[in-house]
Amino acid sequence: MPTQNTHPLKSIPLHLPPGILDSPSRQRRHTLPASEFRCLTPEDAPSVFEIEREAFISVSGTCPLYLDEIRHFLTLCPELSLGWFQEGRLVAFIIGSLWDEERLTQESLTLHRPGGHMAHLHVLAVHRTFRQQGKGSILLGRYLQHLGGQPAVRRAVLMCEDVLVPFYEKFGFQAVGPCAVTVGSLAFTELQCNLRRLASLRRNSGC
Ligand SMILES: CC(C)(COP(=O)(O)OP(=O)(O)OC[C@H]1O[C@@H](n2cnc3c(N)ncnc32)[C@H](O)[C@@H]1OP(=O)(O)O)[C@@H](O)C(=O)NCCC(=O)NCCS
């Protein structure tokens, strides 16, 4: 099973013990990065859930992952997550896990199947104040590249409302039909993306 120590994008959060007086050089080292992409850890779960609460619960009364489920996936497969932090604050994130069937089922909402070759993107969300600035697109692009660096992962899959299908199509996802999963009265389209095809398209276009 993959461990956190193998994350190519992982960086260590900086914490200053209170009351410690730092020299100017130490203070510089503890300045939070203006912009940082890294895999998430279980400690990031509250910040993730805060964004979900506004993005989903306030709109539909439900959300893709509740706090314990966020912690569950960030413990089991943090390498399938990616967060964008600005000055230490989470502004956008994706959480994924592995799936080993051709299509999503109700079980895929809660399970991580380590032997699977398909990354299931449970949730992508951008903090309300940072939407419509290209951040969701940048993060998704980086995430797909990050997945491309994991040899076991061949495809990516997600379910979304019809209105967002064109957004995902821009990244090489293709609709494969109505998703078998429903949440309350909400229905979703299932989309899949062939990561190898995407990588070869990137190579051919020189990106
Ligand atoms: C969907 C989301 C991740 C997009 O991130 P973003 O940073 O706002 O998106 P970008 O600025 O990179 O791109 C904007 C594009 O997103 C798409 N988009 C975003 N929200 C949309 C919505 N509610 N309806 C339709 N299209 C939408 C459009 O294609 C838009 O392009 P346009 O402005 O040219 O029409 C973000 O709006 C969000 O967090 N929404 C709430 C949570 C959510 O719905 N997540 C998706 C779950 S599948």
The ligand as an ORCA input file, in Angstrom:
! r2SCAN-3c Opt
* xyz 0 1
  C     -16.721     23.644    -10.472
  C     -15.524     24.371     -9.904
  C     -14.576     23.362     -9.288
  C     -14.797     25.078    -11.045
  O     -13.686     25.772    -10.528
  P     -13.413     27.302    -10.947
  O     -12.087     27.669    -10.416
  O     -14.559     28.151    -10.564
  O     -13.383     27.127    -12.541
  P     -12.459     27.848    -13.591
  O     -12.383     29.307    -13.283
  O     -11.192     27.095    -13.734
  O     -13.282     27.591    -14.893
  C     -14.546     28.177    -15.032
  C     -15.387     27.200    -15.781
  O     -15.979     26.265    -14.884
  C     -17.244     25.840    -15.384
  N     -18.203     26.046    -14.304
  C     -17.924     26.356    -13.032
  N     -19.034     26.391    -12.292
  C     -20.052     26.101    -13.116
  C     -21.437     25.946    -12.927
  N     -22.011     26.119    -11.751
  N     -22.162     25.627    -13.992
  C     -21.599     25.437    -15.189
  N     -20.291     25.559    -15.435
  C     -19.523     25.880    -14.397
  C     -17.517     26.655    -16.612
  O     -17.086     25.857    -17.718
  C     -16.579     27.844    -16.448
  O     -16.173     28.358    -17.665
  P     -16.829     29.747    -18.170
  O     -16.601     30.718    -17.072
  O     -16.056     30.023    -19.396
  O     -18.263     29.405    -18.391
  C     -15.939     25.448     -8.849
  O     -16.851     26.324     -9.433
  C     -16.530     24.873     -7.569
  O     -15.816     24.588     -6.627
  N     -17.871     24.725     -7.539
  C     -18.569     24.208     -6.358
  C     -18.250     22.754     -6.153
  C     -18.538     21.899     -7.377
  O     -19.598     21.996     -7.996
  N     -17.562     21.020     -7.711
  C     -17.676     20.115     -8.826
  C     -18.176     18.804     -8.351
  S     -18.254     17.650     -9.698
*
